[in-house]
Amino acid sequence: MDALRRQQLIRQRAVAKASLTRMLTFIETGDRKLNEMQVRFEEHSNIYNKFETAQNELELFDKVDHSVDRQQFEDNFFAVKLKSNELLHPVPTPLLSRHSSSHSSSSRHTHVSHYSSTHIKLPVISLPTFEGETTSWLHYRDNFEALIVTNNALFNIQKFHYLTASLKGEAKGVINNLQNTNEKFSVAWN
């Protein structure tokens, strides 16, 4: 492979990598507008095709091993695809954890036995609310942690939305100036 063609392919591959990195950064910043996410995700396969075209030619005709570049790109590509799918098509998960074993009395989480042959429709659990009164803090904290904070199916930005929705009055005023982002949820909750 001549040096000029090799340089062109490496640049073409770098452009695809940069596009994917920008997409990943957009997802991870926490400022996710679903319409914009959908438009960006529609470009996802084009980015892959641009990378693949350059990468295939480099792997076929260049003497240098380019497998590390492929691995890094594919890891990022599938991370973007997974995160985009999770955001654009969230899978509803129950707020209560299900275990077949009995629970200890010290646990703050509600456990429900799971029977595969019987489906029980449980009532919707409303979020607790907190207005800043110290006498209701422990009840609020325990319920909010069990329903939202420890729910691994939720992104921090979603938890932040639930937090602001459940706060009222003085308590809400404490976090009003915080920007609603993934990073700020732990600041707001603490």
Secondary structure, DSSP 8 states (H G I E B T S, - for coil): --HHHHHHHHHHHHHHHHHHHHHHHHHHTS---HHHHHHHHHTHHHHHHHHHHHHHHHHHH-SS--HHHHHHHHHHHHHHHHHHHHHHS-----SSEE-SS---TT--S-EE---SS------------B-S-GGGHHHHHHHHIIIIIT-TTS-HHHHHHHHHHHB-HHHHHHHTTS--SHHHHHHHH-
